[in-house]
């Protein structure tokens, strides 16, 4: 059984619309996301999990045949191949489930493993990175450490791969055998540009229903608290999918979600609002500094605080007070919110000290940092996972962990409705 731990699993990052700004709050953000939907990492459609465990299974099979390969390079290569096949099948049309269009389109037709395994062949942040945490949580892999190369497939993981891939026979071979031959090939030309392989591994082709069933069983895996929380959120978002309300209010706890879980979800949303507001203060200060004529500096002791900054500091104070009033036990979040209750100039100094990259404090002066922009704009809320679709329009409570939105999308995928949702999202975003 997996140990019930909060907040330190996975490789989640805080992403900004322009630059990364963690403000030293990464552990608290990870903990609230983990409390919301434990163990799913950044997965929001089924093929993400499939490609990650498929990479491990193929690497194991190739090593049995004598190939010297690691899990990471095989999984990355298979993901690159999957995206290439998908792009070829959709005439090189962008899709949220695909990465590397520019790199892959420039590669031509040479998709030998010796080429694809090269370090800079594909993107620097493959989808696999969002799936690492989920594989042990779903029972698909065991791990002796946090590194993907230490992962080993389980019987359940291999069954998941088989359920997804067995209907397809490239060159009349099992998909795993065919890809293992591709990986191990030195001189043999192992063809990978086939309809059968495209159907098996393309991220834009839904998995067979039997594979979806195995994935659902992994989400519901056992009676641990983590599994129960995942299952309860899955049931909740499925009811939302079926009823299609305009918005779910924080005032009404969904059936099946217990009070402790609901409290964690609400506290997480409140803290994310504080995080966003603190970055809003920094954005406002950066914009003011960028607009200053002459010396690009602001004296914290002598200069009057700009109205935009004062306004955002007020909002930050109120939101931090809201979080503290909840009395949640997450200590890092509480300490930060207490910090946001201080005098305006002290709060501003503390935020800039936490930032250190876009703005810096030198003596009493606020000055540009290395990531400062003279075209600075005041941005909207941060997006914790920029590669996933925007889920703010979903009928879930405002500000709830992005993992709830991701599980909503995963549920759409498992019910054959993700394609239409993504098409509608594209229309909303426009060209």
C-alpha positions in Angstrom: 0.0 0.0 0.0 1.2 3.5 -0.8 2.1 5.6 2.2 -0.3 8.3 2.9 1.8 11.4 2.5 0.9 14.9 1.4 2.7 17.5 -0.5 6.0 16.2 -1.5 5.3 13.9 -4.4 5.7 14.5 -8.1 7.4 17.2 -10.1 4.7 19.9 -10.2 5.9 23.4 -10.9 4.2 26.8 -10.6 3.8 28.4 -14.0 3.2 32.0 -14.8 1.9 33.5 -17.9 5.3 35.1 -18.6 7.8 33.8 -16.1 8.0 31.3 -13.3 7.4 32.9 -10.0 7.2 30.4 -7.1 7.7 32.9 -4.3 9.0 30.0 -2.2 5.5 28.6 -2.0 5.9 25.5 -4.1 5.6 23.0 -1.3 2.3 24.5 -0.1 0.9 24.6 -3.6 1.9 20.9 -4.2 0.3 19.9 -0.9 -3.0 21.5 -1.6 -3.1 20.0 -5.1 -2.2 16.6 -3.6 -4.9 16.9 -1.0 -7.4 17.8 -3.7 -6.8 14.8 -6.0 -4.0 12.6 -4.7 -1.5 10.9 -6.9 -2.7 11.9 -10.4 0.0 14.5 -11.1 -0.7 16.4 -14.3 -2.7 13.7 -16.1 -5.8 15.0 -17.9 -6.3 12.4 -20.7 -5.8 8.7 -20.8 -3.1 8.4 -23.4 -0.7 10.3 -21.1 -0.7 7.5 -18.6 -0.6 4.9 -21.4 2.5 6.3 -23.1 4.4 6.6 -19.9 3.8 3.0 -18.8 4.2 1.8 -22.4 7.7 3.3 -22.4 8.6 1.4 -19.3 7.2 -1.9 -20.6 8.9 -1.5 -24.0 12.2 -0.6 -22.3 12.0 -3.8 -20.2 11.2 -5.9 -23.2 14.1 -4.4 -25.1 16.5 -4.9 -22.2 15.5 -8.6 -22.1 16.6 -8.7 -25.8 20.0 -7.3 -24.9 19.5 -3.6 -25.7 21.1 -1.1 -23.4 18.4 1.5 -22.9 16.9 3.4 -20.1 13.2 4.0 -19.3 13.4 7.7 -19.9 14.9 7.6 -23.4 12.5 4.9 -24.5 9.4 6.7 -23.1 10.5 10.0 -24.6 11.1 8.3 -27.9 7.8 6.6 -28.0 6.0 9.8 -27.0 7.8 11.7 -29.8 6.8 8.9 -32.2 3.2 9.0 -31.0 3.0 12.8 -31.5 4.6 12.5 -35.0 2.2 9.9 -36.1 -0.7 12.0 -34.7 0.5 15.1 -36.5 0.8 13.2 -39.7 -2.7 11.8 -39.3 -4.3 15.3 -38.7 -2.3 17.1 -41.4 0.0 18.9 -38.8 -2.8 20.6 -36.9 -2.1 21.8 -33.4 -3.8 19.9 -30.6 -3.6 20.3 -26.8 -2.7 16.6 -26.5 0.3 16.9 -28.8 3.7 18.5 -28.4 6.7 19.4 -30.6 5.0 20.4 -33.8 7.9 22.5 -35.1 10.6 20.1 -34.1 8.9 17.0 -35.4 7.8 18.6 -38.7 11.4 19.4 -39.4 12.6 15.8 -38.8 11.4 14.3 -42.1 10.8 10.6 -42.3 13.8 9.2 -40.4 12.2 7.9 -37.3 14.7 5.2 -36.4 15.2 4.9 -32.6 18.8 5.8 -32.9 17.7 9.2 -34.1 14.7 9.7 -31.9 16.6 8.8 -28.7 18.9 11.8 -29.1 18.7 14.3 -26.3 17.4 17.3 -28.3 15.3 15.4 -30.9 12.0 16.1 -29.0 10.7 18.7 -26.5 12.5 19.4 -23.2 9.4 18.8 -21.2 7.6 15.7 -22.5 4.1 14.7 -21.3 5.8 11.9 -19.4 6.9 14.4 -16.8 3.3 15.0 -15.8 2.6 11.3 -15.5 5.5 10.1 -13.3 3.6 10.4 -10.0 0.5 8.8 -11.3 2.0 5.4 -12.4 2.7 4.1 -8.8 -0.6 5.7 -7.5 -2.6 3.9 -10.1 -0.8 0.6 -9.5 0.8 0.6 -12.9 4.5 0.7 -11.7 6.6 0.3 -8.7 9.5 2.6 -7.9 12.6 2.2 -5.8 13.2 6.0 -5.9 11.7 9.1 -7.4 13.6 8.8 -10.7 11.7 7.4 -13.7 14.6 5.1 -14.6 14.0 3.2 -11.4 10.4 2.4 -12.2 9.3 -1.1 -13.0 6.0 -2.2 -14.5 3.5 -4.1 -12.5 1.2 -6.9 -13.7 -1.6 -4.2 -13.6 0.5 -1.8 -15.7 1.2 -4.5 -18.3 -2.5 -5.4 -18.3 -3.3 -1.7 -18.9 -0.9 -1.7 -21.9 -2.3 -4.9 -23.3 -5.9 -3.7 -23.0 -5.0 -0.5 -24.9 -2.7 -2.1 -27.5 -3.9 -5.7 -28.2 -6.5 -4.7 -30.7 -3.8 -3.3 -33.0 -1.1 -5.4 -34.8 1.5 -3.4 -36.7 3.2 -5.8 -39.2 1.1 -8.5 -37.5 3.1 -8.0 -34.3 2.1 -7.2 -30.7 2.6 -3.4 -30.2 5.1 -3.9 -27.4 7.1 -6.5 -29.4 7.1 -4.2 -32.4 8.3 -1.2 -30.5 10.9 -3.3 -28.7 12.2 -4.3 -32.1 12.3 -0.7 -33.1 14.3 0.2 -29.9 16.7 -2.7 -30.3 17.2 -2.5 -34.1 20.7 -1.7 -35.3 20.5 -2.4 -39.0 17.0 -3.8 -39.4 14.4 -1.3 -40.8 11.5 -1.5 -38.4 8.6 0.4 -39.9 6.6 2.6 -37.5 4.6 4.7 -39.9 1.5 2.5 -39.9 -2.2 2.9 -39.3 -2.2 0.2 -36.7 0.6 1.8 -34.6 -1.0 5.2 -35.0 -4.3 3.9 -33.6 -2.5 2.3 -30.7 -0.4 5.2 -29.5 -1.6 8.4 -31.0 -2.6 10.9 -28.2 -5.6 12.1 -30.2 -7.1 8.6 -30.6 -9.1 7.5 -27.6 -8.2 4.3 -25.8 -10.5 1.2 -26.2 -13.2 0.9 -23.6 -11.5 -2.0 -21.9 -8.4 0.1 -21.3 -10.6 2.9 -19.9 -12.0 0.4 -17.5 -8.5 -0.6 -16.2 -7.7 3.1 -15.8 -10.9 3.7 -13.7 -10.0 0.7 -11.6 -6.6 2.3 -11.0 -8.2 5.6 -9.9 -10.4 3.6 -7.5 -7.6 1.2 -6.7 -8.2 0.4 -3.0 -9.8 1.7 0.2 -6.9 4.0 1.1 -7.6 7.7 1.8 -5.9 8.7 -1.4 -7.9 6.3 -3.5 -11.1 7.3 -1.8 -10.4 11.0 -2.5 -9.7 10.3 -6.2 -12.8 8.2 -6.5 -15.0 10.7 -4.8 -13.8 13.6 -7.0 -14.3 11.3 -10.1 -17.9 10.6 -9.0 -18.5 14.3 -8.4 -17.2 15.5 -11.7 -19.1 12.8 -13.5 -22.3 14.1 -11.9 -21.4 17.6 -13.0 -20.7 16.2 -16.5 -24.2 14.6 -16.7 -26.1 17.5 -15.1 -24.1 20.3 -16.8 -24.9 23.1 -14.2 -23.6 26.6 -14.8 -21.5 26.6 -11.7 -21.1 24.6 -8.5 -21.0 26.8 -5.4 -18.6 26.5 -2.5 -21.6 26.8 -0.2 -22.9 23.3 -1.0 -20.6 20.3 -0.4 -21.1 17.7 -3.1 -22.4 14.3 -2.1 -19.6 11.8 -1.5 -17.0 14.4 -0.7 -16.4 14.4 3.1 -16.0 17.4 5.2 -12.3 17.1 5.6 -11.7 16.8 1.9 -14.1 19.7 1.2 -12.2 21.8 3.8 -8.9 21.0 2.0 -10.4 21.9 -1.4 -11.7 25.2 0.0 -8.5 26.1 1.8 -6.5 25.3 -1.3 -8.7 27.6 -3.4 -8.3 30.4 -0.8 -4.5 30.0 -0.8 -4.2 29.9 -4.6 -6.2 33.2 -4.6 -3.6 34.7 -2.2 -0.8 33.4 -4.3 -2.3 35.0 -7.4 -2.9 38.3 -5.6 0.7 38.4 -4.4 1.9 38.0 -8.0 -0.6 40.7 -9.0 1.1 43.1 -6.6 4.5 42.3 -8.2 3.1 42.7 -11.7 1.6 46.1 -10.8 5.0 47.2 -9.3 6.8 46.0 -12.3 4.5 47.9 -14.7 4.9 51.1 -12.6 8.6 50.7 -12.7 8.7 50.1 -16.4 6.7 53.2 -17.0 9.0 55.5 -15.0 10.9 58.1 -17.0 14.6 58.3 -16.3 15.9 56.2 -13.5 14.2 52.8 -13.3 14.0 52.5 -9.6 11.6 53.0 -6.7 12.6 54.2 -3.2 10.6 52.1 -0.7 11.3 54.6 2.1 10.6 57.9 0.3 8.5 57.4 -2.8 4.7 57.3 -2.6 3.3 53.9 -3.3 1.5 53.9 -6.7 -2.3 53.6 -6.5 -2.4 50.4 -8.5 0.1 48.8 -6.0 -1.8 50.0 -3.0 -5.1 48.7 -4.4 -3.6 45.2 -5.0 -1.9 45.2 -1.6 -5.4 45.8 -0.1 -6.8 42.9 -2.1 -4.0 40.7 -1.0 -4.5 41.6 2.7 -8.2 40.8 2.5 -7.6 37.4 0.7 -4.9 36.5 3.2 -7.2 37.3 6.0 -9.9 35.1 4.5 -7.4 32.2 4.4 -6.3 32.7 8.0 -9.9 32.8 9.1 -10.3 29.2 7.9 -7.8 28.0 10.5 -6.3 25.4 8.2 -3.3 23.5 9.5 -1.0 24.0 6.4 1.8 26.0 8.2 3.7 27.4 5.2 0.5 28.9 3.7 -0.5 30.3 7.1 3.0 31.9 7.6 2.8 33.5 4.2 -0.7 34.9 4.8 0.5 36.3 8.1 3.3 38.0 6.3 0.8 39.5 3.9 -1.0 41.2 6.9 1.9 43.5 7.7 2.5 47.2 6.7 2.2 47.9 3.0 5.8 48.7 2.4 7.0 45.7 4.5 4.7 43.4 2.5 6.0 44.7 -0.8 9.6 44.3 0.3 8.9 40.8 1.5 7.2 39.8 -1.8 10.1 41.3 -3.9 12.6 39.5 -1.7 10.8 36.2 -2.3 10.7 36.9 -6.1 14.3 38.1 -6.7 14.2 37.5 -10.4 11.8 40.1 -11.9 12.3 42.7 -9.2 15.0 43.1 -6.5 15.5 45.2 -3.4 18.9 46.9 -3.2 19.1 48.9 0.0 15.8 50.8 0.0 15.4 50.8 -3.8 13.3 48.4 -5.9 15.2 47.8 -9.1 14.8 45.6 -12.1 15.9 41.9 -11.8 17.2 39.6 -14.5 13.7 38.7 -15.8 12.3 42.3 -15.7 10.3 43.4 -18.7 10.0 47.0 -19.9 6.8 45.9 -21.7 5.3 44.6 -18.4 1.6 44.2 -18.2 -0.6 43.3 -15.3 -1.6 39.7 -15.8 -4.5 37.6 -14.8 -4.4 34.6 -12.4 -1.6 32.1 -12.7 -2.1 28.8 -14.5 -0.6 25.9 -12.7 -0.4 23.6 -15.7 0.0 25.7 -18.9 -0.1 22.6 -21.2 -3.6 21.5 -20.1 -6.7 23.3 -21.4 -8.1 26.2 -19.5 -10.8 24.7 -17.1 -12.1 28.0 -15.6 -15.3 27.6 -17.6 -16.0 24.2 -16.0 -18.9 24.0 -13.5 -16.6 23.4 -10.6 -16.2 25.9 -7.7 -14.1 28.9 -8.6 -10.4 28.7 -7.7 -10.5 24.9 -7.0 -7.3 23.0 -7.6 -6.4 22.5 -11.3 -6.3 18.8 -10.6 -10.1 18.7 -10.2 -10.4 20.3 -13.6 -7.9 17.8 -15.0 -9.9 14.9 -13.6 -13.0 16.4 -15.1 -11.3 16.3 -18.5 -10.0 12.8 -17.9 -13.5 11.7 -17.2 -14.7 13.4 -20.4 -12.0 11.4 -22.3 -13.0 8.1 -20.6 -16.6 8.8 -21.7 -15.7 9.7 -25.3 -16.5 13.4 -25.0 -13.1 15.1 -24.8 -12.8 15.7 -28.6 -16.0 17.7 -28.7 -15.0 19.7 -25.5 -11.6 20.6 -27.0 -13.2 21.6 -30.3 -15.5 23.9 -28.4 -12.6 25.3 -26.3 -10.8 26.1 -29.5 -13.8 28.0 -30.8 -13.9 30.0 -27.5 -10.2 30.9 -27.8 -10.5 31.8 -31.4 -7.7 31.6 -34.0 
